[in-house]
Amino acid sequence: MFTGIVSDIGTIERVETRGDTRVVVSTDYDTAGIDLGASISCSGVCLTVVDLGVGEDGGPGWFAVDVSGETLSRTAQGQWTEGKRLNLERALRLGDELGGHIVTGHVDGVAEVLGVCPAGDSKRIGFRLPRELAAFVAPKGSVTVDGVSLTVNEVRDEQDGTHFSINVIPHTQSETTLGELEAGQAVNIEIDVLARYLQRMESYRARS
């Protein structure tokens, strides 16, 4: 379980193709304090640490995760490549502050960046969402974009899909990869878990 509050930006140092795809990520986390089997959200994808190492001479440490074919097929194209920067968050611990919203690390779909424009010192970013997720995104509701908890500003249903926009303040631009987004890029989307349960309740009620 996560909150969507990014605590580090890692970089993919190496990708190894084997039964699954092994991805090695450099990080400023103190990897001496990470256990094998721990969960880390990598741009919104909950993955299990299968290997790790400490930094040499004060340099960054690293951890490795195995990315299954299923995960590759359901996450943003080009995400699992060398040099790619990832928003990282360690799993929530009992007593931690819930600063964003409840995030599971299970990607529901991939959205496309439609455009980025300035809004004061912030950036306003528009996305096109797959139709099957349209019912789960609402103005002033929560959504997770590449592992970052955000508030939805506006939602419009268009012929080519559902469009929604968010504002990214300067702090979020500098502390996550969202400040680097450009039109045409793909991002991982996780809908609010409460919206998922409400939809299930409505579907069950309609059949009763």
CORZI-V947890 format. One line per field, one symbol per residue. phi: phi as a letter, one per 30 degrees, with the letter a starting at -180 (. if undefined). A space follows every 50 residues. Layout:
phi=???
//
This chain:
phi=.bcicdcaccbdcabccbeccccccdadedddcccejdcbdchjcdbcdc aaacdchidddabbbccddddedccedidcbejdcbdcbdddcejddcdc bdbcicdclcccddabbdbiddbcbcbcceedcedccbeidcbcchicdb cddbbbccdckccbbbccdeddddcbdddcdbejdcbdbbdddddddddd dddddddd
//
